[in-house]
Amino acid sequence: MAKMNMLQAINDALDIAMAANDRVLCFGEDVGVFGGVFRATSNLQQKYGKDRCFNTPLVEQGIIGFANGLAAQGSYPVAEIQFADYIFPAFDQIVNETAKFRYRSGNLFNVGGLTIRAPYGGGIAGGLYHSQSPEAYFAHTPGLQIVVPRNPHQAKGLLLASINDPNPTLFFEPKRLYRASTGEVPEGEYELPIGEAEVLKEGSDVTVLGWGAQMEVIDKAVELAEAEGFSCEVIDLRTILPWDVETVAESVLKTGRLVITHEAPLTGGFAGEIAATIQERCFLYLESPIARVTGIDTPFPLVLEKEHFPNHLKVYEAIRESVEF
């Protein structure tokens, strides 16, 4: 085991993947000698050369189009989008090419080796163009996987699993956690399962569900709730697409209540999909309405960032109201 922050864990995963398979390539804006804006690819060009870790022009549609071409020919491209907010120029390539490549050919060819990395979310005073959480846009698209880690250990294991998985994957990294803390990370190669949620804490009164950076918020909220005598079951979804319906439903059948939290705005957020599915599966067992604690339906503000955030106090209030309904 080694102490790493999330950036170091991601860099280690890329290093291991590139060492194990010479068809793994890393590219994006300033990822070469500079190591990317957050330094996630530091030293990889020096170690593996400019043919396998290199800068691209500042054109996201071109980055993903190029990545699709590489993946179609058997490479394992890991394409970095500098901020998740910048992924929208590549939206057409991702939803109309990446996601449909295998389907439209009847599995004669595919781009399953493609992984797209993108830092997402707020918390760094980035304002409206550097703070968005776009996972729900892509969750509407069959053919993609969407993975969001919560800490360094998860980041390394899930990124290695994403690179090695035979399906194209969007890997959203919570950038406010990049250097926020360190954790114990196994040395060498390991993978964590894609499509499986993780029950972090068992409880009997309410299920509290989130992913990525919101898991830290949930921990603080649950601490407040349990001081008031509420027993909380905590689940990290980890994978948005495909999401683990069975684990969440099993928990809600036990607790009878569900609180979901994410940074993205309320309307059209992925919490709505979860709520709809769980009420279908668990309707007769629900003791209170399913609660959503999310960002506000406005562009992400700069000065009012803290007010916009679904913080631990908002999550705690939702837990209390759910249990006392």
LOLO-511486 format. One record per residue: x, y, z of N, C-alpha, C in turn; residue in three letters; residue number from 1. Coordinates in steps of 0.02 Angstrom, whole numbers. Each point is the difference from the previous one (the first is absolute). Layout:
N
BAVEX     npx     npy     npz    capx    capy    capz     cpx     cpy     cpz  type  seq
BAVEX       X       Y       Z       X       Y       Z       X       Y       Z   ALA  NUM
...
This chain:
325
BAVEX     npx     npy     npz    capx    capy    capz     cpx     cpy     cpz  type  seq
BAVEX      42     -60       0     -42      60       0      44      62       0   MET    1
BAVEX     -26      53     -32      37      63      -2     -49      57      12   ALA    2
BAVEX      24      54      30     -41      60      10      -1      40     -65   LYS    3
BAVEX     -58      14     -26      -7      39     -62     -60      46       6   MET    4
BAVEX       4      58     -34     -61      38     -11     -31     -24     -65   ASN    5
BAVEX     -58      27     -18     -35     -26     -59      39      10     -64   MET    6
BAVEX      34      57      -7      39      12     -61      56     -51      -6   LEU    7
BAVEX      34     -14      54      54     -49      -1     -27     -69     -17   GLN    8
BAVEX     -59     -17      26     -30     -66     -14     -18      -6     -74   ALA    9
BAVEX     -26      54     -28     -17      -1     -72      63      -6     -42   ILE   10
BAVEX      50      38      17      64      -4     -36      30     -70       5   ASN   11
BAVEX      -4     -30      59      26     -67       9     -39     -51     -42   ASP   12
BAVEX     -66       8      -4     -40     -45     -41      20       6     -74   ALA   13
BAVEX       9      61     -24      20      10     -70      70     -30     -13   LEU   14
BAVEX      44       9      48      68     -28      -6      -3     -76      -5   ASP   15
BAVEX     -39     -31      43      -6     -73       0     -30     -25     -65   ILE   16
BAVEX     -53      34     -23     -33     -21     -62      46       7     -61   ALA   17
BAVEX      39      55      -2      45      10     -56      58     -48       1   MET   18
BAVEX      23     -19      60      54     -48       6     -22     -70     -21   ALA   19
BAVEX     -63     -16      15     -25     -67     -14     -19     -11     -73   ALA   20
BAVEX     -18      55     -35     -26      -7     -68      24      59     -41   ASN   21
BAVEX      41     -13     -50      28      55     -39     -51      31     -48   ASP   22
BAVEX     -62     -26       0     -53      31     -39     -41      51      40   ARG   23
BAVEX      18       8      63     -32      52      41      35      67     -13   VAL   24
BAVEX     -38      51     -19      27      66     -14     -38      52      40   LEU   25
BAVEX      35      53      20     -32      56      35      10      64     -41   CYS   26
BAVEX     -53      38      -8       6      62     -37     -55      48      19   PHE   27
BAVEX      11      63     -14     -47      54      16      36      66       0   GLY   28
BAVEX     -32      51      26      28      67      -1      53       7      55   GLU   29
BAVEX      62      11     -19      56      13      46      17     -60      44   ASP   30
BAVEX     -16     -61     -22      14     -58      43      72     -24      -5   VAL   31
BAVEX      38      24     -47      68     -25     -12      48      19      56   GLY   32
BAVEX      50      40     -16      50      20      50     -33      35      59   VAL   33
BAVEX     -52      40     -14     -34      39      52     -39     -45      48   PHE   34
BAVEX     -24     -57     -25     -37     -46      43     -73      17       9   GLY   35
BAVEX     -27      44     -43     -70      20       7      -8      56      50   GLY   36
BAVEX     -57      33      -1     -11      57      44       3     -20      73   VAL   37
BAVEX     -18     -62      17       3     -24      69      60     -45      13   PHE   38
BAVEX      41     -13     -52      61     -42       5     -16     -74       7   ARG   39
BAVEX     -57     -22     -24     -19     -70       6      44     -46     -43   ALA   40
BAVEX      29      27     -54      41     -41     -44      75      17       6   THR   41
BAVEX      19      28      57      70      19      10      47     -59     -10   SER   42
BAVEX      54      13     -36      56     -48     -11     -17     -58     -47   ASN   43
BAVEX     -60      -4     -25     -17     -56     -44      32       8     -68   LEU   44
BAVEX       4      62     -26      33      10     -64      75     -16       6   GLN   45
BAVEX      30      22      54      71     -13      10      14     -75       3   GLN   46
BAVEX     -47     -38      28       9     -72      10     -17     -41     -62   LYS   47
BAVEX     -53      21     -37     -24     -41     -55       7      33     -68   TYR   48
BAVEX      24      61      -2      14      32     -63     -59      39     -28   GLY   49
BAVEX      15      43     -48     -50      44     -30     -49     -37     -44   LYS   50
BAVEX      14     -62     -19     -47     -38     -41     -58     -27      42   ASP   51
BAVEX      10      -4      67     -52     -31      41     -30      48      52   ARG   52
BAVEX      30      58       9     -29      51      44      15      68     -32   CYS   53
BAVEX     -51      33     -25      14      59     -40     -57      51       3   PHE   54
BAVEX      18      62     -18     -49      54      -2     -42      -3     -64   ASN   55
BAVEX     -60      25       5     -44       6     -58     -16      74     -10   THR   56
BAVEX     -27      18     -58     -27      68      -8     -58      11      49   PRO   57
BAVEX     -17      63      10     -54      17      46     -67      -8     -35   LEU   58
BAVEX     -18     -61     -14     -62     -14     -36     -28     -67      25   VAL   59
BAVEX     -49       3      44     -25     -60      33     -33     -49     -48   GLU   60
BAVEX     -36      25     -49     -30     -45     -49      54     -39     -37   GLN   61
BAVEX      56      33     -14      55     -34     -33      34     -51      45   GLY   62
BAVEX       6      17      64      31     -47      47     -39     -66       2   ILE   63
BAVEX     -67       5       6     -39     -61       5      -8     -34     -68   ILE   64
BAVEX      -3      37     -54      -1     -31     -66      63     -40     -13   GLY   65
BAVEX      57      30      18      65     -34      -7       1     -62      45   PHE   66
BAVEX     -26       6      61      -2     -56      46     -44     -57     -26   ALA   67
BAVEX     -56      18     -30     -43     -51     -29      37     -38     -55   ASN   68
BAVEX      36      36     -42      38     -32     -53      53     -47      26   GLY   69
BAVEX      36      22      51      51     -43      30     -31     -64      30   LEU   70
BAVEX     -55      10      38     -32     -57      32     -28     -48     -51   ALA   71
BAVEX     -26      25     -56     -27     -43     -52      53     -44     -32   ALA   72
BAVEX      63      22       6      56     -39     -28      36     -42      52   GLN   73
BAVEX     -28      -5      61      27     -45      49      43      32      54   GLY   74
BAVEX       7      65      -1      37      34      53     -45      11      61   SER   75
BAVEX      31      20      56     -36      16      61      14      73      19   TYR   76
BAVEX     -32      46     -36      12      70      14     -32      23      65   PRO   77
BAVEX      37      39      39     -27      34      59       2      74     -16   VAL   78
BAVEX     -57      27     -20      -4      69     -22     -20      44      59   ALA   79
BAVEX      37      54      11     -16      46      54     -36      61     -28   GLU   80
BAVEX     -58      15      29     -34      64     -10      18      43      60   ILE   81
BAVEX      30      58     -12      32      38      54     -47      16      58   GLN   82
BAVEX     -62      20     -15     -53       7      50     -62     -33     -30   PHE   83
BAVEX     -41     -31      42     -61     -32     -25     -45      50     -35   ALA   84
BAVEX       4      64      19     -39      52     -33      17       6     -74   ASP   85
BAVEX      60     -19     -19      23       7     -69     -18     -61     -43   TYR   86
BAVEX     -36     -47      28     -14     -62     -36     -55       9     -52   ILE   87
BAVEX     -38      55       5     -58       8     -44      16       9     -74   PHE   88
BAVEX      55      31     -20      17       0     -71      11     -71     -28   PRO   89
BAVEX      16     -48      45      10     -69     -21     -63     -42       9   ALA   90
BAVEX     -56      31      17     -61     -36      15     -22     -44     -59   PHE   91
BAVEX       4      28     -60     -20     -38     -59      42     -63      -9   ASP   92
BAVEX      66       7       7      44     -57      -8     -15     -54      53   GLN   93
BAVEX     -14      22      61     -11     -48      55     -67     -37      -8   ILE   94
BAVEX     -54      38     -11     -66     -32       1     -20     -29     -68   VAL   95
BAVEX      28      26     -54     -19     -25     -66      52     -47     -31   ASN   96
BAVEX      61       1      25      52     -44     -27      24     -50      53   GLU   97
BAVEX      29      25      53      27     -45      52     -54     -49      24   THR   98
BAVEX     -58      26      19     -52     -42      30     -32     -48     -49   ALA   99
BAVEX       2      16     -65     -38     -39     -49      44     -41     -48   LYS  100
BAVEX      65       6       9      47     -33     -47     -12     -75      -4   PHE  101
BAVEX      -5     -32      57      -9     -73       2     -69     -19     -27   ARG  102
BAVEX     -51      38      22     -69     -17     -18     -11       4     -75   TYR  103
BAVEX      25      53     -31     -16      10     -71      37     -49     -45   ARG  104
BAVEX      51     -34      26      37     -48     -40     -19     -72      16   SER  105
BAVEX     -48      -9      46     -16     -68      20      59     -35      34   GLY  106
BAVEX      40      39      35      60     -23      36      56     -23     -46   ASN  107
BAVEX      -1      22     -63      56     -15     -43      60      43      18   LEU  108
BAVEX     -14      60      28      54      43      24     -27      42      58   PHE  109
BAVEX      45      25      41     -21      37      59      56      48      22   ASN  110
BAVEX     -16      44      48      50      44      31       2     -12      75   VAL  111
BAVEX      -7     -63      19      -4     -19      70      61      16      41   GLY  112
BAVEX      57      10     -32      61      15      37       7      73      21   GLY  113
BAVEX     -49      41     -16       4      72      13     -20      18      72   LEU  114
BAVEX      41      40      32     -16      29      65       8      76      -6   THR  115
BAVEX     -50      36      23       3      73      -1       2      25      72   ILE  116
BAVEX      54      33      19       8      28      67     -21      74      -1   ARG  117
BAVEX     -35      22      53     -19      70       4     -11      20      73   ALA  118
BAVEX      34      53      23     -13      26      68     -68      35       2   PRO  119
BAVEX     -41     -18      49     -68      29       2     -12      33      68   TYR  120
BAVEX     -53      40       3     -25      25      64      30      65      23   GLY  121
BAVEX     -30      27      54      20      64      28      48      -7      58   GLY  122
BAVEX       5      54      38      41      -1      60      68      31      -8   GLY  123
BAVEX      16      26     -60      66      31     -10      -8      73     -22   ILE  124
BAVEX     -59      29      12     -15      69     -20      12       9     -75   ALA  125
BAVEX     -24     -47     -39      10       1     -72     -54      36     -39   GLY  126
BAVEX     -55      16      33     -54      35     -35     -37     -44     -49   GLY  127
BAVEX     -38      31     -44     -48     -37     -41      31     -43     -54   LEU  128
BAVEX      62      12     -21      30     -39     -54      51     -52      25   TYR  129
BAVEX       9      -6      65      49     -48      26     -26     -38      60   HIS  130
BAVEX     -66      -9       5     -29     -29      61     -58     -47     -12   SER  131
BAVEX     -16     -15     -63     -61     -38     -15       9     -75      11   GLN  132
BAVEX     -58     -33       9      -3     -72       8     -45     -28     -55   SER  133
BAVEX      28     -22     -56     -41     -16     -59     -18     -74      -7   PRO  134
BAVEX       5     -39      53     -10     -72      -7     -69     -19     -27   GLU  135
BAVEX     -52      38      19     -68     -18     -21     -10       7     -76   ALA  136
BAVEX      35      48     -31      -7       7     -73      18     -66     -35   TYR  137
BAVEX      52     -32      23      25     -60     -33     -34     -64      23   PHE  138
BAVEX     -31       3      60     -35     -59      25     -61     -17     -42   ALA  139
BAVEX     -22      46     -42     -57     -11     -44      20     -39     -63   HIS  140
BAVEX      65     -16      -6      26     -29     -62      22     -72      10   THR  141
BAVEX     -38     -49     -25      21     -70       2      66      -9     -37   PRO  142
BAVEX      42     -43      26      64     -15     -32      60      30      36   GLY  143
BAVEX     -13      41      51      54      30      39       1     -28      71   LEU  144
BAVEX      57       4      32       6     -10      72      20      67      31   GLN  145
BAVEX     -25      14      60      17      61      35      21     -18      70   ILE  146
BAVEX      62      18      18      29     -20      64      24      62      37   VAL  147
BAVEX     -13       2      66      20      58      41      29     -25      66   VAL  148
BAVEX      66       7      11      30     -23      62      -7      50      57   PRO  149
BAVEX       6     -24      62      -7      44      58      65      14      37   ARG  150
BAVEX      52     -41     -11      62       9      37      58     -31     -40   ASN  151
BAVEX      62       7      23      57     -26     -38      -3     -75     -14   PRO  152
BAVEX     -19     -40      50      -4     -72     -10     -50     -18     -55   HIS  153
BAVEX     -58      32       3     -51     -12     -51      23      25     -69   GLN  154
BAVEX      33      58       0      21      30     -64      47     -46     -38   ALA  155
BAVEX      49     -28      34      48     -43     -33     -33     -65     -25   LYS  156
BAVEX     -37     -33      44     -30     -64     -19     -53       7     -53   GLY  157
BAVEX     -39      53       3     -53      10     -50      28      24     -67   LEU  158
BAVEX      55      40       2      30      22     -63      32     -59     -36   LEU  159
BAVEX      35     -42      36      29     -60     -32     -54     -45     -28   LEU  160
BAVEX     -55      -7      37     -55     -40     -25     -31      31     -63   ALA  161
BAVEX      -4      66      -1     -29      35     -58      44      -9     -62   SER  162
BAVEX      65       6       9      46      -8     -57      -3     -71     -28   ILE  163
BAVEX      -5     -49      45       1     -70     -22     -68     -27     -20   ASN  164
BAVEX     -53      37      15     -68     -23     -15     -13       6     -76   ASP  165
BAVEX     -38     -48     -28     -12       1     -72     -57      47     -22   PRO  166
BAVEX     -14      51      40     -51      49     -17      28      70       9   ASN  167
BAVEX     -21      47     -43      24      69       8     -26      30      65   PRO  168
BAVEX      44      35      35     -15      24      68      15      74       8   THR  169
BAVEX     -47      36      29      12      68      23      19      -3      74   LEU  170
BAVEX      58      27      16      26      -4      68       4      71      28   PHE  171
BAVEX     -50      18      41      -4      67      28      35       2      68   PHE  172
BAVEX      49      45       5      42       5      61     -20      62      40   GLU  173
BAVEX     -17      -8      64     -19      57      42      61      44      16   PRO  174
BAVEX       7      54     -37      63      38       3      12      34      67   LYS  175
BAVEX     -53      14      38      12      32      65      32     -48      49   ARG  176
BAVEX       0     -65     -16      32     -50      43      70     -19     -24   LEU  177
BAVEX      22      27     -56      64     -20     -29      56       0      52   TYR  178
BAVEX       6      56      36      54       7      49     -26      11      70   ARG  179
BAVEX     -65     -13      10     -32      16      64      25     -44      57   ALA  180
BAVEX      15     -62     -15      22     -47      52      36     -58     -32   SER  181
BAVEX      32     -40      41      33     -61     -24     -35     -61      30   THR  182
BAVEX      12     -57     -30     -28     -62      25      45     -58     -17   GLY  183
BAVEX     -13     -57      31      38     -60     -14     -21     -30     -67   GLU  184
BAVEX      49      -9     -43     -13     -27     -67      45     -60     -12   VAL  185
BAVEX     -26     -58     -19      42     -57     -14      50      15     -56   PRO  186
BAVEX      61     -23      10      50       6     -53     -13     -53     -53   GLU  187
BAVEX      21      13     -61     -11     -48     -54     -70       5     -28   GLY  188
BAVEX     -16     -48     -44     -63       2     -37     -56     -33      39   GLU  189
BAVEX     -58      32       1     -61     -30      26     -59      36     -33   TYR  190
BAVEX     -57     -33      -2     -59      30     -30     -58      -5      49   GLU  191
BAVEX     -45      49      -4     -62       0      38     -57      -8     -49   LEU  192
BAVEX     -54     -32      20     -53     -17     -48     -39      60     -24   PRO  193
BAVEX     -10       3     -66     -43      51     -30     -72     -26       1   ILE  194
BAVEX     -46      44      17     -70     -19       2     -24     -26      67   GLY  195
BAVEX      43       2      50     -18     -22      67       7      57      50   GLU  196
BAVEX     -55      16      34       2      49      54      34     -32      61   ALA  197
BAVEX      21      42      46      33     -24      61     -38      25      61   GLU  198
BAVEX     -21     -45      43     -32      19      63      55      15      50   VAL  199
BAVEX       7      64      17      55      21      44     -19      -5      73   LEU  200
BAVEX     -64       2      14     -22      -1      69     -71     -28       2   LYS  201
BAVEX     -13     -47      44     -66     -28       6     -42      38      51   GLU  202
BAVEX     -64       6     -13     -46      35      45     -70     -24     -11   GLY  203
BAVEX     -47      25      40     -68     -26      -2     -54      53     -13   SER  204
BAVEX      16      63       7     -52      52      -4      -5      32     -70   ASP  205
BAVEX      56      10     -34      -1      36     -63      62     -18     -41   VAL  206
BAVEX      -9      -6     -65      56     -11     -47      21      67     -27   THR  207
BAVEX      65      14       4      27      63     -27      48     -19     -56   VAL  208
BAVEX     -13      27     -60      34     -22     -61      34      59     -35   LEU  209
BAVEX      61     -10     -23      34      51     -39      56     -31     -40   GLY  210
BAVEX      44      43     -27      58     -23     -37      52      56      -1   TRP  211
BAVEX      62     -19     -14      53      49      -7      10      42      62   GLY  212
BAVEX       9      66     -10      16      45      55     -57       5      51   ALA  213
BAVEX     -61     -16     -19     -55       4      47       4     -52      56   GLN  214
BAVEX      41     -50      -9       7     -49      53      32      30      63   MET  215
BAVEX      44      47     -10      30      36      57     -54      42      34   GLU  216
BAVEX     -44      31     -38     -55      39      27     -48     -46      39   VAL  217
BAVEX     -15     -58     -28     -44     -48      33      29     -22      67   ILE  218
BAVEX      64     -12       3      32     -21      63     -13      51      56   ASP  219
BAVEX       7      64     -16     -10      52      50     -74       5      19   LYS  220
BAVEX     -44      -8     -48     -72       3      14     -22     -58      43   ALA  221
BAVEX      25     -59     -15     -18     -59      38      26       5      72   VAL  222
BAVEX      58      28       9      26      11      67     -48      42      41   GLU  223
BAVEX     -27      53     -30     -49      42      35     -65     -39      13   LEU  224
BAVEX     -22     -37     -50     -62     -37       6       4     -53      55   ALA  225
BAVEX      55     -35       2       7     -54      49       7      27      71   GLU  226
BAVEX      25      61       6       2      32      66     -71      14      25   ALA  227
BAVEX     -48       4     -46     -70      10      17     -37     -67       6   GLU  228
BAVEX      36     -55     -10     -30     -66       9     -27     -32     -63   GLY  229
BAVEX      14      29     -58     -23     -29     -64      51     -49     -25   PHE  230
BAVEX     -22     -60     -19      43     -52     -26       2       3     -76   SER  231
BAVEX      58      16     -29       5      13     -72      39     -56     -35   CYS  232
BAVEX     -27     -23     -55      38     -45     -45      28      43     -56   GLU  233
BAVEX      66      -5     -12      34      44     -48      24     -42     -59   VAL  234
BAVEX     -18      23     -61      20     -35     -61      35      48     -47   ILE  235
BAVEX      58     -21     -25      35      35     -54     -18     -35     -65   ASP  236
BAVEX     -35      35     -45     -22     -31     -61      58     -20     -45   LEU  237
BAVEX      53      41      -2      62     -11     -37      -9       0     -77   ARG  238
BAVEX     -50     -35     -24     -12      -3     -72     -69      28     -16   THR  239
BAVEX      -3      52     -40     -64      29     -20     -33     -41     -55   ILE  240
BAVEX      40     -25     -45     -25     -41     -55      48     -57     -13   LEU  241
BAVEX     -19     -64      10     -64     -21      28      -2      10      75   PRO  242
BAVEX     -58      19      28      -2       9      72     -31     -61      33   TRP  243
BAVEX      19     -10      62     -14     -61      37     -69       5      33   ASP  244
BAVEX     -52     -16     -38     -69       5      25     -11     -48      58   VAL  245
BAVEX      27     -60      -5     -15     -52      49      25      20      70   GLU  246
BAVEX      61      25       4      28      18      65     -40      56      33   THR  247
BAVEX     -18      50     -40     -38      57      27     -70     -23      20   VAL  248
BAVEX     -33     -38     -42     -68     -24      16       0     -43      62   ALA  249
BAVEX      48     -44       6       4     -44      60       7      41      63   GLU  250
BAVEX      39      54      -3       9      44      58     -65      36      17   SER  251
BAVEX     -34      26     -51     -61      38      13     -56     -45      24   VAL  252
BAVEX      -2     -62     -23     -49     -48      26       9     -10      75   LEU  253
BAVEX      62       7      22      15      -8      72     -16      63      39   LYS  254
BAVEX      22      59     -26      -6      62      38     -67      36     -12   THR  255
BAVEX     -29      -8     -59     -62      33     -16       7      73     -20   GLY  256
BAVEX      61      24      -3      12      71     -15      63       7     -43   ARG  257
BAVEX       1      53     -41      58      12     -43      13      74      -8   LEU  258
BAVEX      62      21      12      24      68     -12      55      -6     -51   VAL  259
BAVEX      -6      36     -57      50      -1     -53      30      70      -5   ILE  260
BAVEX      65       4      -7      32      66      -8      51       0     -56   THR  261
BAVEX      -1      54     -40      53      11     -50       8      75     -11   HIS  262
BAVEX      58      19     -28      16      70     -10     -39      32     -58   GLU  263
BAVEX     -16     -40     -50     -34      27     -59     -69      28      19   ALA  264
BAVEX     -28      45     -41     -66      28      15     -54     -53       8   PRO  265
BAVEX     -55      20      31     -54     -47      15     -34     -25     -63   LEU  266
BAVEX     -22      44     -44     -40     -19     -58      42     -40     -50   THR  267
BAVEX     -22     -61     -13      36     -42     -47      62     -33      30   GLY  268
BAVEX      13      10      64      57     -31      32     -10     -75       6   GLY  269
BAVEX      54     -38       9      -6     -73       1     -39     -24      61   PHE  270
BAVEX      -5      40      52     -41     -19      58     -72     -14     -20   ALA  271
BAVEX     -25      36     -50     -68     -11     -23     -10     -69     -29   GLY  272
BAVEX      49     -25     -37      -3     -68     -28       1     -51      56   GLU  273
BAVEX      43      10      49       3     -46      57     -66      -1      37   ILE  274
BAVEX     -27      60      14     -62       5      37     -57     -36     -36   ALA  275
BAVEX      -5      10     -66     -53     -31     -39       5     -77       2   ALA  276
BAVEX      60     -25      -7      10     -73       0     -14     -30      68   THR  277
BAVEX      24      33      52      -9     -27      68     -73       2      22   ILE  278
BAVEX     -37      52     -20     -71       0      19     -38     -54     -36   GLN  279
BAVEX      21     -18     -60     -31     -56     -35      14     -67      36   GLU  280
BAVEX      62      -6      24      21     -63      31     -23      -5      73   ARG  281
BAVEX      -6      57      34      -7      -2      73     -61      38      25   CYS  282
BAVEX     -48      15     -43     -54      46      17     -36     -19      65   PHE  283
BAVEX     -18     -62       8     -39     -21      58      41      -2      64   LEU  284
BAVEX      66       9      -6      43      -1      59      23      69      21   TYR  285
BAVEX     -15      51     -40      24      67      15     -39      31      58   LEU  286
BAVEX      37      27      47     -29      33      58      -4      76      -9   GLU  287
BAVEX      34      26     -49       0      73     -14      19      11     -72   SER  288
BAVEX     -13      59     -28      20      14     -69      76      -4      -8   PRO  289
BAVEX      22     -22     -58      72      -1     -15      23      72      -6   ILE  290
BAVEX      55      17      35      25      69       2      60       8     -45   ALA  291
BAVEX       3      58     -33      58      17     -42      32      64      27   ARG  292
BAVEX      65      -4      15      37      58      24      53      15     -53   VAL  293
BAVEX      -8      54     -36      40      12     -60      22      72      -4   THR  294
BAVEX      36      15     -54      13      69     -17     -64      35     -21   GLY  295
BAVEX       4      66      -5     -58      40     -17      -6       6     -76   ILE  296
BAVEX     -60      10     -24     -12       6     -72      21      69     -27   ASP  297
BAVEX      64      14       6      30      61     -28      68     -19     -28   THR  298
BAVEX      29      42     -42      71     -10     -16      41       0      64   PRO  299
BAVEX      54     -37       0      41      -5      61      30      68      16   PHE  300
BAVEX     -16      28      60      23      67      16      71       1      27   PRO  301
BAVEX      31      57      -3      67       9      28      -4      25      72   LEU  302
BAVEX     -28      60      10      -2      29      67     -45     -41      46   VAL  303
BAVEX     -54     -28     -26     -48     -37      42      10     -76      -5   LEU  304
BAVEX      61     -21     -11      14     -72      -8     -23     -40      61   GLU  305
BAVEX      13      24      60     -18     -37      60     -75      -6       7   LYS  306
BAVEX     -36      51     -20     -73      -3       3     -29     -50     -51   GLU  307
BAVEX      35      -6     -56     -22     -45     -53      10     -73      19   HIS  308
BAVEX      51     -14      39      20     -68      15     -52     -38      42   PHE  309
BAVEX     -12     -64     -15     -38     -43      44      45     -24      57   PRO  310
BAVEX       8      42      50      49     -13      53     -27     -48      52   ASN  311
BAVEX      41     -13      51     -19     -51      50     -61      21      42   HIS  312
BAVEX      -9      65       9     -58      23      38     -65     -12     -38   LEU  313
BAVEX       2      12     -66     -59     -14     -42     -15     -75      -1   LYS  314
BAVEX      51     -41      -5     -10     -72       0     -27     -24      68   VAL  315
BAVEX      28      28      53     -24     -17      68     -74      17       8   TYR  316
BAVEX     -20      58     -23     -71      21       5     -45     -48     -39   GLU  317
BAVEX      24     -23     -58     -39     -47     -39      -7     -67      36   ALA  318
BAVEX      54     -22      32      -2     -62      39     -51       7      57   ILE  319
BAVEX       4      55      36     -45      10      57     -73       3     -23   ARG  320
BAVEX     -13      38     -52     -68       7     -24     -27     -67     -26   GLU  321
BAVEX      44     -39     -31     -21     -66     -27     -20     -47      57   SER  322
BAVEX      41      -3      52     -13     -45      55     -61      23      41   VAL  323
BAVEX      -9      65       6     -54      26      42     -65      14     -39   GLU  324
BAVEX      -1     -19     -64     -58      13     -42     -65     -29      30   PHE  325
